[in-house]
Amino acid sequence: MRLSIHHDTTYRYEDQVRASIQYLRLTPQESHRQRVLDWQLQLPRPAHALRDAYGNILHVLTLDEPHESIVITAHGHVEIDDSDECEDDPASPLPFLRGTRLTRADATLGEYAREQCGERRDREALLGLMHDLNQRIAYSPGSTRVDSTAAEAFAAGQGVCQDHAHAFLACARSLGVPARYVSGYLYTDSAEHLASHAWAEAWLDDGWYSFDVTNCLGRPERHLKLAVGLDYLDACPVRGMRRGGGCEQMHAHVRVAPGQQQQAQQQQ
């Protein structure tokens, strides 16, 4: 299917920011399952484009003059092929066995993963884990922070798609299965879950298989991938640093729709 994306991110500051730098992973890559028809970034000034350590397309936006706001817009059209269940990758999956502060399994989460999967490390076992995590961690916007860990979300029993992905990664890696965080967009008929989305992928035998805990989806049917990494910090669409500015307000608005139609889904 063809997806139309329009993603605005606006930062406003209490005082003038003296200088800032933004790392943007807002550009999808070509792959066997997604064909980029057109894609544009609208930025306050030209950004430096490169590839990061995970192969993601990264734009570095540097503003070295005083400013009180930043507006970043990404939009375009991508054709999604939902016929393949997994994604090949010539790179070794082994780096994705490494835990991070956000995805490290504590004793409780590690024991839970072993109880769920036993000695099995196949796709069916991980699909069962995905479904159970969906029930264990209720989708509850505002219940966690961007720096909440997988163990914290699991203990609280609530979170958002970021927490679902982190908890799955923690469990899979504790079982010796390479797993990575994915950021991107999801087209859904429901307004319950936001269009700007996160899910997980696990390496099983011959490729990367998707596990969307939030929606209990084991196939990337309506998912448009932007970036991958060990956790949210590696793959989030926008991440930056600044000098000055005081309090910050961030507003993001995402529209994901089939073809040229536009169906609004809003994130604040």
C-alpha positions as CSV (number, residue, x, y, z in Angstrom):
1,M,0.0,0.0,0.0
2,R,1.0,3.6,-0.5
3,L,1.3,5.8,2.6
4,S,1.3,9.6,2.7
5,I,3.2,11.1,5.7
6,H,3.3,14.6,7.1
7,H,5.2,15.1,10.3
8,D,5.6,18.5,12.0
9,T,7.8,19.0,15.1
10,T,7.8,22.4,16.8
11,Y,10.0,23.5,19.7
12,R,9.3,26.7,21.5
13,Y,11.5,28.1,24.3
14,E,10.9,30.4,27.3
15,D,14.1,32.4,26.5
16,Q,16.4,32.7,23.5
17,V,18.5,29.6,22.8
18,R,22.1,30.7,22.1
19,A,22.9,27.6,20.0
20,S,21.4,24.2,19.3
21,I,22.0,21.0,17.5
22,Q,19.3,18.5,16.4
23,Y,19.9,14.9,15.2
24,L,17.1,14.0,12.8
25,R,16.3,10.4,11.8
26,L,13.2,11.4,9.8
27,T,14.1,10.0,6.4
28,P,13.1,6.4,5.4
29,Q,15.5,4.1,3.6
30,E,14.9,2.1,0.4
31,S,14.5,-1.6,1.1
32,H,12.8,-4.6,-0.5
33,R,9.7,-3.8,1.5
34,Q,9.5,0.0,1.2
35,R,10.1,2.2,-1.9
36,V,10.4,5.9,-1.3
37,L,8.5,7.7,-4.0
38,D,9.3,11.2,-2.7
39,W,10.5,12.6,0.6
40,Q,11.4,16.1,1.8
41,L,12.7,17.7,5.0
42,Q,11.8,21.4,5.6
43,L,14.3,22.9,8.0
44,P,15.4,26.3,9.2
45,R,18.6,25.9,7.4
46,P,20.4,23.1,5.4
47,A,21.5,20.1,7.5
48,H,24.5,17.8,7.1
49,A,23.4,14.3,5.9
50,L,25.3,11.1,6.8
51,R,24.8,7.5,8.0
52,D,24.9,6.6,11.7
53,A,26.5,3.5,13.2
54,Y,23.3,1.5,12.5
55,G,23.0,2.6,8.9
56,N,20.2,5.0,9.5
57,I,19.9,8.2,7.4
58,L,20.9,11.0,9.9
59,H,20.6,14.8,9.3
60,V,22.5,17.0,11.7
61,L,20.9,20.5,12.0
62,T,23.1,23.1,13.7
63,L,21.7,26.5,14.6
64,D,24.5,28.8,16.0
65,E,22.5,32.0,16.2
66,P,19.9,33.0,18.9
67,H,16.5,31.5,18.3
68,E,13.2,31.1,20.2
69,S,11.7,28.2,18.2
70,I,12.5,25.5,15.7
71,V,10.1,24.0,13.2
72,I,11.0,20.7,11.5
73,T,8.8,19.2,8.8
74,A,9.1,15.8,7.1
75,H,6.7,14.7,4.4
76,G,6.4,12.3,1.4
77,H,5.0,9.1,0.0
78,V,6.3,5.6,0.4
79,E,5.1,2.3,-1.1
80,I,4.9,-0.5,1.4
81,D,5.2,-4.2,0.4
82,D,3.5,-6.3,3.1
83,S,4.1,-9.6,1.4
84,D,7.4,-10.4,3.2
85,E,7.5,-11.5,6.8
86,C,11.1,-10.8,7.5
87,E,13.9,-8.4,6.4
88,D,17.3,-9.6,5.3
89,D,20.5,-7.8,6.5
90,P,24.1,-8.6,5.6
91,A,25.3,-7.1,8.8
92,S,25.8,-9.2,11.9
93,P,22.9,-9.2,14.4
94,L,25.2,-9.8,17.3
95,P,25.6,-6.2,18.4
96,F,21.8,-6.2,19.2
97,L,22.4,-8.6,22.0
98,R,23.8,-5.8,24.1
99,G,21.6,-4.3,26.7
100,T,21.3,-0.6,27.5
101,R,20.1,1.3,30.6
102,L,16.6,1.5,29.0
103,T,16.4,-2.1,27.9
104,R,18.3,-4.1,30.6
105,A,16.3,-6.9,32.1
106,D,16.2,-7.0,35.9
107,A,15.7,-10.3,37.7
108,T,11.9,-10.0,37.5
109,L,11.8,-9.4,33.8
110,G,14.4,-12.0,33.0
111,E,12.5,-14.6,35.0
112,Y,9.3,-13.6,33.2
113,A,10.9,-14.1,29.8
114,R,12.1,-17.6,30.7
115,E,8.7,-18.5,32.0
116,Q,7.0,-17.3,28.8
117,C,9.4,-19.0,26.3
118,G,11.0,-21.8,28.2
119,E,13.7,-23.3,26.1
120,R,12.1,-22.2,22.8
121,R,13.7,-19.4,20.8
122,D,11.5,-19.5,17.7
123,R,9.0,-17.0,16.2
124,E,6.0,-18.7,17.7
125,A,7.4,-18.4,21.2
126,L,8.2,-14.7,20.7
127,L,4.7,-14.0,19.3
128,G,3.4,-15.5,22.5
129,L,5.7,-13.2,24.5
130,M,4.4,-10.2,22.4
131,H,0.8,-11.0,23.2
132,D,1.4,-11.5,26.9
133,L,3.4,-8.2,27.2
134,N,0.5,-6.5,25.5
135,Q,-1.7,-7.7,28.4
136,R,0.9,-7.0,31.1
137,I,1.7,-3.4,30.1
138,A,-1.5,-1.5,29.4
139,Y,-1.3,1.2,26.8
140,S,-1.5,4.4,28.9
141,P,-0.2,7.7,27.4
142,G,1.5,9.9,29.9
143,S,2.1,7.1,32.4
144,T,5.9,7.0,31.6
145,R,8.7,9.3,30.6
146,V,11.1,9.1,27.7
147,D,13.8,7.9,30.1
148,S,11.6,5.2,31.8
149,T,13.2,1.8,31.6
150,A,11.7,-1.5,30.5
151,A,11.8,-2.8,34.1
152,E,10.0,0.2,35.4
153,A,7.2,0.0,32.8
154,F,6.8,-3.7,33.4
155,A,6.6,-3.2,37.2
156,A,4.0,-0.4,36.8
157,G,2.0,-2.4,34.3
158,Q,1.5,0.6,31.9
159,G,3.3,2.5,29.3
160,V,3.3,3.5,25.6
161,C,4.7,1.9,22.4
162,Q,8.3,2.9,23.4
163,D,7.9,1.0,26.7
164,H,6.3,-2.0,24.9
165,A,9.3,-2.1,22.5
166,H,11.8,-1.8,25.3
167,A,10.2,-4.5,27.4
168,F,10.2,-6.9,24.4
169,L,13.9,-6.1,23.7
170,A,14.8,-6.7,27.3
171,C,13.1,-10.1,27.3
172,A,14.5,-11.2,23.9
173,R,18.1,-10.2,24.7
174,S,17.9,-11.9,28.1
175,L,17.0,-15.1,26.2
176,G,20.0,-14.7,23.8
177,V,17.9,-13.5,20.9
178,P,19.3,-10.3,19.1
179,A,16.6,-7.6,19.0
180,R,16.5,-4.0,17.9
181,Y,14.3,-1.0,18.5
182,V,12.5,0.4,15.4
183,S,11.0,3.9,15.0
184,G,8.6,4.9,12.2
185,Y,5.0,5.4,11.3
186,L,1.9,3.2,11.5
187,Y,-1.3,3.6,9.5
188,T,-4.3,2.5,11.6
189,D,-8.0,3.1,11.3
190,S,-8.1,3.6,15.1
191,A,-7.3,6.9,16.8
192,E,-6.3,5.0,20.0
193,H,-2.7,4.7,19.0
194,L,-0.6,7.4,17.5
195,A,0.8,7.4,14.0
196,S,4.3,8.1,15.1
197,H,5.2,4.7,16.4
198,A,7.8,2.3,17.8
199,W,8.1,-1.5,17.6
200,A,10.7,-4.2,17.9
201,E,12.5,-6.6,15.5
202,A,14.2,-9.9,16.5
203,W,16.7,-11.9,14.5
204,L,15.5,-15.5,14.0
205,D,17.5,-17.8,11.7
206,D,17.5,-15.8,8.5
207,G,16.3,-12.3,9.1
208,W,14.7,-9.6,11.2
209,Y,11.0,-10.3,12.2
210,S,8.7,-7.6,13.4
211,F,6.9,-7.6,16.8
212,D,4.6,-4.7,17.4
213,V,3.6,-5.3,21.0
214,T,1.2,-2.3,21.2
215,N,-1.0,-3.6,18.4
216,C,-0.2,-7.3,18.7
217,L,1.0,-7.4,15.1
218,G,3.6,-9.9,14.0
219,R,3.8,-8.6,10.4
220,P,4.9,-5.0,9.4
221,E,1.8,-4.6,7.2
222,R,1.2,-0.9,7.7
223,H,4.5,0.1,9.2
224,L,6.9,2.6,7.6
225,K,10.4,2.2,9.1
226,L,12.6,5.3,9.8
227,A,15.4,4.1,12.0
228,V,16.7,1.2,14.1
229,G,19.0,1.1,17.2
230,L,19.6,-0.5,20.6
231,D,16.8,1.6,22.1
232,Y,14.8,4.8,21.8
233,L,17.8,7.0,22.1
234,D,19.5,5.5,19.1
235,A,16.4,5.6,16.8
236,C,14.1,8.5,17.9
237,P,13.1,10.8,15.1
238,V,14.3,14.0,16.7
239,R,16.9,14.4,19.5
240,G,19.0,17.4,20.3
241,M,21.0,19.6,22.7
242,R,20.9,23.4,23.3
243,R,22.5,26.2,25.3
244,G,20.1,28.4,27.1
245,G,16.4,28.7,26.3
246,G,14.9,28.0,29.8
247,C,11.7,25.8,29.7
248,E,10.9,24.0,26.5
249,Q,7.6,23.1,24.8
250,M,7.5,20.5,22.1
251,H,4.5,19.8,19.9
252,A,4.4,17.1,17.2
253,H,1.7,16.5,14.7
254,V,1.7,13.5,12.5
255,R,-0.7,12.6,9.6
256,V,-0.5,9.1,8.1
257,A,-2.9,8.2,5.4
258,P,-3.2,5.8,2.4
259,G,-2.3,7.4,-0.9
260,Q,-3.0,11.1,-1.1
261,Q,-5.8,11.1,1.5
262,Q,-5.1,12.5,4.8
263,Q,-6.4,11.1,8.1
264,A,-5.2,13.2,11.1
265,Q,-3.7,11.5,14.1
266,Q,-2.1,13.9,16.6
267,Q,0.6,13.6,19.1
268,Q,1.3,16.2,21.7
